Amino acid sequence: MKRFFLTLALIAVAGCSSAPQKTVAAPQPASYTPSYAFDMGSSPVGVIPSALLRDATRNKDVEVSIEYPTRGAGPFPIIIFSPGYGGSSHSYEALISYWTSYGYVCIRPMHADAGALRDTMNDLLQMKPQDSRPGHRDRTPPNPDTVARTRPNLAEAIWDKEREPQWSNRVRDITVILDSLNDLEKNYPELAGKMDHTRIGVGGHSYGAFTAMLVGGAKTFSNPPVSGADPRVKAILAMSPQGVAANRGLTTESWRDLHVPTMFMTGTRDYGANEMESPDWRRTAYENSAAGDKYFVLVRNAGHMTFTGLGSGLGDQQYDRNRQAPITDPRTGQVPNHAPQTNNGGPMITDRGTFGTIRSISLMFWDSYLKNKTDAKALLDPSKYAGSVEFSRK
């Protein structure tokens, strides 16, 4: 597996007026291309904020929200996105509306754990590093990588209570959506002719990545084993995926039947329930997956919450002095990692460059495998990335 990092181009020119000299060609720097569709797409977004899908098997309704393009004839590919633990069917709006604006119908389920982390997560988002000594105020900002590594990730510290029945229920929620596409078009005329039932992707973040991987063909070696491979699903996007872990029932064999195209995304500050669950631990999902159309993306400075598009006191805003210099995209002239938004104390887009990179690379993946766009597929090439992104393919 190759990894590509940013190198500086050095131009060496031999100069002497007394004799002809040879010019040494400068090595070319690696290009930086994650600003593919960096801005919102051209289609306005229509919203069905709440729809109920009946699951006779469990004798319950599954609530979903749906966003769809209002411009264009369709039908459009479908993305089903599973939120992380505690997330609702209205979470991840900055991702969902972005994908929708580029011609996707996006559906988010309200899993049974929705809202479970609301109060605790709000407290965590407002936390700022404090010195515990009375009367002492340390003005030195803490190292953001240390903060990410040592701060508890409550969204991943759930595996003692979220077990096989809950895993299966989340997978079943996705299956109910897949089974109900015709009903949705019948009950909501605005969706008529909008959804292409042959081009379906499933994505998820954190616990949602676990759910998406199971739907794609991964399985747990737990008691009982859990899997939910569905042939209707053509691609999987796993953001902050779990790696090999006994308490998730995940072994090196868990991904051997994950044959659909899959992108695993994480960040250098994306830790799990403890320090051992590092970005390299998340990489093991990719390393143990079946070869063929598999991608691993490591985004520099991205933490666990960066993938939600929200943040405040977790450090993304206050550490810009430690970040790399702005990078100019050679194709567009944009500076995607320039000037984070000012922190006003409430939820916001964390770092426009980091989150913009996550959005654009994820869209490249969807466009490649749900729309068969050759220009997008050409950008899923490790040689295109450097500096802020480590990109691997097998």
C-alpha positions, -999 to 999 in steps of 0.1 A, spaced: 0 0 0 14 33 -10 11 65 8 17 99 -7 28 130 11 34 165 1 69 173 -11 83 207 -19 95 213 -54 131 226 -55 143 243 -86 180 240 -93 194 262 -120 231 262 -128 241 297 -139 274 308 -152 281 335 -178 313 320 -191 300 287 -205 268 271 -216 250 255 -186 224 228 -183 192 235 -165 182 208 -140 145 201 -144 125 208 -112 107 179 -97 69 186 -99 49 188 -67 20 165 -62 -12 180 -71 -40 187 -46 -74 179 -59 -100 175 -31 -118 207 -42 -138 186 -67 -172 203 -64 -161 222 -34 -192 244 -33 -228 234 -32 -243 219 -64 -267 236 -88 -299 219 -77 -322 233 -50 -330 208 -23 -365 196 -15 -372 182 20 -396 157 34 -387 162 71 -406 131 84 -420 100 68 -430 68 85 -422 34 70 -441 4 85 -420 -26 95 -444 -55 100 -416 -78 111 -409 -57 142 -444 -42 144 -430 -7 145 -426 24 123 -392 36 111 -391 74 108 -370 88 80 -362 122 65 -357 126 28 -340 153 7 -342 153 -31 -331 175 -60 -359 198 -73 -341 205 -105 -334 179 -131 -355 151 -146 -340 121 -127 -342 94 -117 -314 101 -93 -292 76 -73 -301 70 -37 -279 75 -7 -291 60 26 -271 75 55 -269 60 90 -261 86 117 -237 79 145 -249 69 180 -274 94 193 -278 111 159 -312 117 144 -327 116 110 -319 154 108 -282 151 117 -253 156 92 -273 182 73 -241 198 59 -233 165 42 -267 155 31 -278 188 15 -245 189 -3 -249 155 -18 -285 162 -27 -275 194 -45 -254 173 -69 -282 150 -79 -288 124 -51 -319 115 -31 -307 111 5 -326 92 32 -317 92 69 -333 69 94 -342 77 130 -325 48 147 -337 37 181 -307 54 198 -315 88 184 -311 115 210 -293 92 234 -263 114 235 -281 148 232 -274 163 266 -240 147 271 -228 156 236 -239 192 240 -219 194 271 -189 178 254 -191 203 225 -190 232 249 -160 219 268 -128 238 265 -95 227 280 -91 242 315 -62 243 339 -74 228 372 -52 249 395 -72 276 413 -66 311 401 -43 299 373 -51 307 337 -28 291 312 -29 310 279 -9 284 260 -33 265 238 -31 228 243 -19 206 216 -49 196 195 -36 161 187 -32 155 224 -67 167 231 -82 145 204 -63 115 217 -71 119 254 -106 134 254 -133 107 258 -153 100 226 -187 93 240 -201 83 206 -178 53 206 -179 44 244 -212 25 238 -203 -10 231 -211 -24 266 -248 -15 261 -251 -15 223 -249 -52 215 -261 -77 188 -298 -69 191 -292 -32 186 -267 -39 157 -293 -60 140 -321 -34 145 -300 -7 129 -293 -30 99 -330 -38 98 -338 0 96 -318 2 64 -335 -29 50 -369 -14 57 -360 17 37 -348 -4 8 -381 -24 9 -402 8 10 -389 28 -20 -421 21 -40 -443 31 -11 -424 64 -7 -430 73 -43 -466 64 -40 -472 84 -8 -451 114 -17 -458 125 -53 -428 148 -53 -406 117 -53 -423 102 -83 -396 94 -109 -369 108 -87 -354 76 -73 -333 51 -93 -337 18 -74 -308 3 -92 -282 28 -80 -281 27 -42 -253 36 -18 -252 33 20 -231 56 41 -226 62 78 -205 78 104 -192 62 136 -219 37 147 -234 45 114 -202 33 96 -205 1 116 -241 -2 103 -231 6 67 -203 -20 67 -227 -47 79 -251 -38 51 -223 -40 26 -213 -75 36 -191 -72 67 -200 -94 96 -194 -98 133 -180 -130 149 -201 -124 179 -229 -144 196 -249 -144 175 -231 -132 144 -245 -102 127 -245 -93 90 -269 -77 67 -254 -79 32 -280 -66 7 -274 -71 -31 -293 -39 -38 -265 -18 -23 -239 -9 -48 -214 12 -27 -205 18 9 -190 50 25 -177 44 61 -167 75 79 -148 69 112 -151 31 107 -144 6 135 -113 -16 132 -106 -50 146 -121 -51 181 -134 -79 202 -161 -58 218 -176 -52 184 -172 -88 173 -148 -76 145 -119 -98 136 -95 -98 106 -120 -120 88 -150 -96 93 -145 -77 60 -136 -107 37 -171 -107 22 -173 -69 17 -171 -70 -21 -189 -38 -31 -169 -6 -37 -161 9 -3 -144 41 9 -131 42 45 -126 78 57 -109 89 90 -88 118 103 -55 122 121 -75 133 152 -103 107 149 -100 85 180 -125 59 193 -134 51 229 -98 52 241 -62 60 229 -57 26 215 -86 32 190 -65 54 168 -67 64 132 -44 35 125 -69 12 142 -96 25 119 -73 17 90 -75 -20 98 -110 -21 83 -95 -12 50 -65 -34 53 -86 -65 60 -113 -59 34 -114 -78 1 -93 -62 -26 -110 -44 -54 -125 -9 -54 -115 -2 -18 -102 32 -7 -87 45 25 -87 83 31 -69 99 60 -76 137 63 -51 157 83 -66 175 113 -100 159 110 -114 147 143 -144 125 150 -169 154 151 -155 170 119 -174 145 98 -207 158 113 -199 193 100 -204 207 136 -181 217 164 -172 245 187 -149 241 217 -132 209 205 -102 228 193 -107 229 155 -111 267 156 -85 277 181 -55 258 167 -51 274 132 -16 285 142 -6 249 143 -21 241 108 -2 240 76 -2 270 53 -31 275 29 -30 252 -1 -42 265 -35 -59 240 -57 -40 241 -91 -72 233 -111 -95 259 -96 -73 285 -79 -94 280 -47 -78 278 -12 -99 251 4 -82 251 38 -80 289 43 -94 309 72 -116 288 96 -150 304 105 -151 325 136 -163 307 167 -193 324 182 -199 297 208 -225 277 190 -225 248 165 -209 256 132 -189 243 103 -156 234 119 -128 241 94 -141 248 59 -110 233 43 -110 201 63 -148 195 60 -148 207 24 -122 180 16 -143 154 33 -174 164 13 -157 166 -20 -138 133 -18 -170 116 -7 -188 130 -37 -161 118 -60 -167 83 -46 -205 85 -50 -201 99 -85 -177 72 -95 -198 42 -84 -234 55 -85 -232 77 -116 -202 60 -133 -186 94 -139 -151 89 -154 -138 122 -143 -146 115 -107 -131 80 -110 -99 94 -124 -95 115 -92 -97 84 -70 -60 80 -76 -34 82 -48 -10 101 -70 -35 130 -70 -32 137 -32 -6 151 -10 -2 171 22 -36 173 38 -48 139 25 -33 104 26 -51 83 0 -47 46 -6 -64 22 -30 -65 -15 -36 
